Amino acid sequence: MAGVARGQGVRLGFADNGSERVPYVTAVRSALIVPRSKLVIALAVLVSLTAVCWAQAPESAVKRYQKGMSLKRTGAVNQAIAEMKAAVGLYPKYMEAHYALGWLYRQVGASDKAVEEFREVIRIAPQSPEAIESARAIQRIRLGPDYS
């Protein structure tokens, strides 16, 4: 019999280790027999997901992001915005930079720009904690200052 032993199946998913989502595959109990071809497909999908999850922002974008965060901590919000915009310009899929930029825009009262950045976070990483918080931030912005 070619396949996984009776009573076993394959489950793919993501584990969140705090700073990144890590794909995983586990064997699960089931009443099905999983053919070897499905197992191979599941492993191929896992490899693809791993490549996507571990795609890193270029070092130049990371440096701009880190400088922006440092400026934010010192209160230089407008300079921090410029650095975050530069980081996003270097790597448009830099979710963390979009997220920080959304909060920086919110801090200076640029609600429309903040919403744009939060929507980009949701588009880039819809299952991330940042996307969930971005959706909440958009809701608070829409409700107005009385609900923030």
C-alpha positions as CSV (number, residue, x, y, z in Angstrom):
1,M,0.0,0.0,0.0
2,A,1.6,3.3,-1.2
3,G,0.9,6.2,1.2
4,V,0.8,7.2,4.8
5,A,-0.2,4.5,7.3
6,R,-3.9,4.0,7.9
7,G,-5.3,6.4,10.4
8,Q,-2.8,9.1,9.6
9,G,-3.1,12.2,7.5
10,V,-1.2,15.4,6.8
11,R,-2.0,18.9,8.1
12,L,-0.3,22.1,6.8
13,G,-0.5,25.4,8.7
14,F,1.4,28.3,10.2
15,A,2.8,28.7,13.7
16,D,3.5,32.2,15.0
17,N,6.7,32.4,16.9
18,G,6.3,36.1,17.8
19,S,8.3,37.7,15.0
20,E,7.4,35.6,12.0
21,R,4.9,33.0,10.8
22,V,6.6,29.6,10.3
23,P,4.9,26.9,8.1
24,Y,4.6,23.4,9.6
25,V,3.4,20.0,8.6
26,T,2.1,17.4,11.0
27,A,0.6,14.0,10.9
28,V,-3.0,13.8,12.2
29,R,-5.3,11.0,13.0
30,S,-8.0,10.5,10.4
31,A,-10.1,7.7,8.9
32,L,-8.6,8.3,5.5
33,I,-5.6,6.7,3.8
34,V,-3.5,9.5,2.2
35,P,-1.9,8.4,-1.0
36,R,1.7,9.1,-1.5
37,S,1.0,11.6,-4.3
38,K,-1.1,13.8,-2.0
39,L,1.7,13.7,0.6
40,V,4.2,14.8,-2.1
41,I,1.9,17.6,-3.1
42,A,1.4,18.7,0.6
43,L,5.2,18.8,1.1
44,A,5.6,20.8,-2.2
45,V,3.1,23.3,-0.9
46,L,4.9,23.4,2.4
47,V,8.2,24.2,0.7
48,S,6.5,27.0,-1.3
49,L,5.0,28.5,1.8
50,T,8.3,28.4,3.5
51,A,9.9,30.4,0.8
52,V,7.2,33.0,0.9
53,C,7.3,33.3,4.7
54,W,11.0,33.6,5.0
55,A,11.4,36.2,2.3
56,Q,13.3,38.9,4.0
57,A,13.4,42.7,3.3
58,P,16.7,43.9,1.8
59,E,19.2,45.1,4.3
60,S,19.0,48.7,3.0
61,A,15.2,48.7,3.7
62,V,15.7,47.2,7.2
63,K,18.3,49.9,8.0
64,R,15.8,52.6,7.0
65,Y,13.1,50.9,9.1
66,Q,15.4,50.7,12.1
67,K,16.4,54.3,11.8
68,G,12.7,55.3,11.5
69,M,11.9,53.4,14.7
70,S,14.8,55.0,16.5
71,L,13.6,58.5,15.3
72,K,10.0,57.6,16.4
73,R,11.3,56.8,19.9
74,T,13.1,60.2,20.2
75,G,9.9,62.0,19.1
76,A,11.1,63.0,15.6
77,V,7.9,61.8,14.0
78,N,8.2,63.6,10.6
79,Q,11.8,62.3,10.1
80,A,10.6,58.8,11.1
81,I,7.8,59.1,8.5
82,A,10.5,59.9,5.9
83,E,12.6,56.9,6.9
84,M,9.6,54.5,6.8
85,K,8.5,55.8,3.4
86,A,12.1,55.2,2.2
87,A,12.0,51.6,3.6
88,V,8.7,51.0,1.8
89,G,10.1,52.5,-1.4
90,L,13.0,50.0,-1.2
91,Y,10.8,47.0,-0.4
92,P,7.0,47.6,-1.1
93,K,6.1,44.3,0.7
94,Y,7.7,45.4,4.0
95,M,4.7,44.8,6.2
96,E,6.3,46.0,9.4
97,A,7.3,49.4,7.8
98,H,3.7,49.9,6.4
99,Y,2.4,49.1,9.9
100,A,4.7,51.6,11.6
101,L,4.0,54.2,8.9
102,G,0.3,53.8,9.6
103,W,0.8,54.5,13.3
104,L,3.1,57.4,12.5
105,Y,0.5,59.0,10.2
106,R,-2.2,58.4,12.8
107,Q,0.1,60.2,15.3
108,V,0.3,63.3,13.1
109,G,-3.4,63.3,12.3
110,A,-3.1,62.1,8.6
111,S,-6.0,59.6,8.9
112,D,-6.4,59.0,5.2
113,K,-2.7,58.1,4.8
114,A,-2.9,55.9,8.0
115,V,-5.8,54.0,6.5
116,E,-3.9,53.4,3.3
117,E,-1.0,52.0,5.2
118,F,-3.1,49.8,7.4
119,R,-4.9,48.5,4.3
120,E,-1.6,47.6,2.8
121,V,-0.6,45.7,5.9
122,I,-3.9,43.7,5.6
123,R,-3.2,43.0,1.9
124,I,0.4,41.9,2.5
125,A,-0.2,39.7,5.5
126,P,-3.9,39.2,6.1
127,Q,-3.5,36.6,8.9
128,S,-0.9,38.5,10.9
129,P,-1.5,40.1,14.3
130,E,-0.6,43.4,12.6
131,A,-3.3,43.0,10.1
132,I,-5.9,42.3,12.8
133,E,-4.7,45.4,14.7
134,S,-4.7,47.4,11.4
135,A,-8.4,46.5,10.8
136,R,-9.2,47.7,14.3
137,A,-7.3,50.9,13.8
138,I,-9.2,51.5,10.5
139,Q,-12.4,51.0,12.4
140,R,-11.4,53.4,15.1
141,I,-10.4,56.0,12.5
142,R,-13.8,55.6,10.8
143,L,-15.7,56.0,14.1
144,G,-13.9,59.2,14.9
145,P,-12.0,60.6,17.9
146,D,-14.8,59.9,20.4
147,Y,-14.2,56.2,20.0
148,S,-10.4,56.0,19.8
